[in-house]
């Protein structure tokens, strides 16, 4: 798809809702301006260098390109002959009420479905799990009924394609029941909860068998990537716990007990909770995809960051013909106003087209249009931020640091605070630099922020 | 140019409605596939006028608008959209076949399929009550946004009042992040003032006699109007308007049994009244807060609040306020079995009501005196008082007549 030359095409080229597929010509490699950590390469290396299963976390702001990077990782792993099972958690599960047992069942379901689809026979391992489910989750009479029902459904070809083993269909049915039914969900979870070690044991038998079989087919280890787990609703469970803590910390060990490589996405706010340290002890690695560095931190003087701005320009340029459609000042304005956030960049470009005054003039996307588009983004943020946050936001802006507390987690969650990373000091150096934080430029434009900024004197800086 | 050096943005410059509508029409014309936008307008009448304006602009651009008006709460929008889209397709398939006689099949088909379909949804605010921490609708929007993209390949514009849109932005952040456009229409002072006038002209029993659903609808309307006045400024006029609306909101919550929300609304009403140095309103606030305390069984608190109210009313020589607060204090005494005290207070209240010629007040107090007589076992006096009260209510055409009639039937049935 060549860069758009008309406003109509440009409007559709700048779509904030569509992740890029691997190999899309519009993809711009932003590694060097995201702390020079090629997240895909790092995650790939951890998997490919280890002879034991690894368990990694992956996170970043919503709309910063996580799904795009995970799809790239999948492609890279497959290119190296790994057997990758990728799925979006929210397709199988109710992200509003998701427990680790649901997640384990969903992993099993996906592995069985994909292997059977690829004609990889898991043999008696399937039978073992099946027998276990027949005894634990169902009672004998119930099991007969379920078995009959699912078998007859398979015979008439509904609702699943033929060839999926019975246990695969049982798991599909279970996960769907968990997703939709309140009563049955409680029942299933109760029955499973006391038997978790056996469930994991059974799943691991399956995964071991799958490993053997995929290797026989000339592949390497099974790798499961679970995308969109960061969309699990953040609920306060009392005692300072959240639904996120329950899933990733209290039951992190269980998630890491699976005998296959796993990558789970987590909400970025988890990395800054009081329990972030625990998280590091449970998982092999937590990888953050930062924003594109559009500017320098305030503590080192601020100002635009040329390399980052260039990448943002490239992102626009791959989608629309800026020479035909944009005033150069408008492009510069977009790059600063988005704060290095790719989705916000798309939203700004798209909105600016609404504000074009004369569709027929050369370079119709003017600086004025860009500024009005920014106004819309500012207005959207105005709705999201409670008034009592502004003082804390000013502190983040002036120190480029965030505190590990609930309010700052919420600021990350709402993207009023963004995370950035500097490039390492020297090439090849493995010492990792601390990420830094800043307030989204659109938030800095809010009247309440400016008022709070004036009220706060500058902190003393050590020389 | 660094972020800090960017000149401040004219974020607050209001765009005229017709400019916003033109912007919206351009986006709806350009957009391919799923597209999500939000339009903020607090008043239903304004929404419909603006939507009509937008449809006029879209017609020559070959964009047809499917309007969905939700009058009841929903937990998920997606099934609603799917159903309406299926209906829409069925209707247009019918059109194409029934037109076969008059026009060539090709032509008839062309008109329906040439037009792009955009969807406007109104009334989602019914599903976003502010008292719920996690309204199910917002969870489902947030979690199912992928499904919207796949199952609703059309521009989708959600019309919401200020408070509901803010709740959506905070509680469905993933869905909100997918917006392509935000269209914030400024409130229309004239329309807001008309609504307020109508509100002030209504008698209190209007709210009490509504059905549960109608009460909820009234709340939605009141909150929209409150948002309008918040945006219109913070002068005395706007503050007075907000106070009147808050009192109505408190009353609506009160009659729905939602005391926490009612207390909060009356509390805000009290704050504004104090700001305005408006004693009359302050007295009303104490009176209504006292009513809530009484409903919750906090009798001492209720008494304290009523006396606060009474003191101000006496100071301002607000006779009708004094009468009505005395009436409530009397009921409080009656409920606690202090019948002598109750009678004294009712009599005092009745005397003022008579002097003022407040027929409704007279009838209410006579009715309560009837109850008191009934409590004391004096059926003859009770019947006389209920009869007197009933005849006034009947003359006024008040819905309270029914209650008086029942009371009368009760004591007459027992005494015969």
Interface residues (C-beta under 8 A of the other chain):
Chain A: X7 X8 X11 X12 X16 X17 X62 X63 X88 X90 X91 X94 X95 X96 X231 X233 X235 X294 X295 X298 X302 X303 X304 X332 X333 X336 X337 X339 X343 X347 X350 X351 X353 X354 X355 X371 X372 X374 X375 X376 X378 X379 X380 X382 X383 X384 X413 X414 X415 X441 X444 X445 X446 X447 X450
Chain B: X1 X2 X3 X4 X6 X8 X9 X10 X11 X12 X13 X23 X24 X26 X27 X30 X31 X32 X34 X36 X134 X139 X140 X142 X143 X144 X145 X146 X149 X165 X166 X169 X170 X173 X174 X176 X177 X178 X179 X180 X181 X182 X184
